[in-house]
């Protein structure tokens, strides 16, 4: 399953399109938007397996490169000569430089915000041994750091969180965002095989009642910008690291965002063999993994007696939408601006990696569910025809992130020639298949609207 991240809403500041030079791909390769009033422009191309992006200001983008361990800065369409940061990362499979968020700054424009990063660090003296799943994968750790941005360098690192990555290379999560409460939220994957060789690989946070205590994996974690625990009515336990869990029972999530109208969190989640999900994530949310994923067939449904509820503080809820066949759901982003008209304002955009699609969803009046009609009223997309009912854009390759720029437009980060993850030999013969060590270049697109 794909490992990519995403995220981040920055304050809307109206700017003109002229701040970002536009490059061009071949017309036959250009992504398309179904709404004829919109068009796609290429802001920058030539990134090396980008995973996440965010905005420092108008025309000022920070972007991560997974395998290089770099943070790059693009200003008015030009890449700075040197990266803001380059660190040693473990990059086997889904590991690497994965997530970025920026502190919301409301005071002087001269104040430089903190930059938060989520990346996989190799254990001391350990080096990656390649992406072959049959080779021994070295142990590693997933960490969240806080940096200061000074003179185009990220300096003074402070580690806020360290999570076990063990000797499995997948399901690292990595999405980061600053919530409305100014706390940090991050998705931590299960970092375990779907059929683990040892019971030690799965914990209470993955709904294994007889498993070991949770260790920070398999959930959405919440902590302060100084890395401190938060003790309030939403805490699932009084014991660390359960004090970090805002939600649990999550296999792997690469997209989450807060509804700008309600302040409630939503996320995407990738299933093991299909059943990718969109979830409404209220405090204490239990997504059900390993007991259930998706909706539909009776054999997939959960046994309530097999769920961990942390003495009633945790509560399972069904997903609000599922893809029966895996699409590799990635970013989830609410559009708070009216750049595309009132019909899209505060709507939900979701991207995928396998198909290069962007999906659009309206929410109901209470903002607690998606408005789904016709063949999608059962909340299950089970074929290409009914999936088209929610496709907003297509042809973007392997999308890794979505963001809303200070200009109010939606930006797309993708491996444009991309598609499903695959072996290097498959990637060499199929342009729609990308391995995690692929050299296919990444692109930043902007979706424009007619004025």
Beta strands, then each sheet from edge to edge (+ up, - down):
strand 1: 32-33
strand 2: 38-48
strand 3: 50-57
strand 4: 60-65
strand 5: 70-75
strand 6: 78-79
strand 7: 85-86
strand 8: 97-102
strand 9: 114-122
strand 10: 140-150
strand 11: 153-166
strand 12: 176-178
strand 13: 184-188
strand 14: 219-223
strand 15: 245-248
strand 16: 255-258
strand 17: 265-269
strand 18: 276-281
strand 19: 285-286
strand 20: 315-316
strand 21: 321-323
strand 22: 329-334
strand 23: 348-352
strand 24: 358-361
strand 25: 380-381
strand 26: 391-394
strand 27: 398-404
strand 28: 410-415
strand 29: 420-421
strand 30: 433-434
strand 31: 441-449
sheet 1: 1+ 26- 24+ 23- 22+
sheet 2: 2+ 31- 28+ 27-
sheet 3: 3+ 4- 5+ 6-
sheet 4: 3+ 4- 5+ 7-
sheet 5: 8+ 9- 10+ 11-
sheet 6: 12+ 13- 14+ 15- 19- 20-
sheet 7: 16+ 17- 18+ 21- 25-
sheet 8: 29+ 30+
end
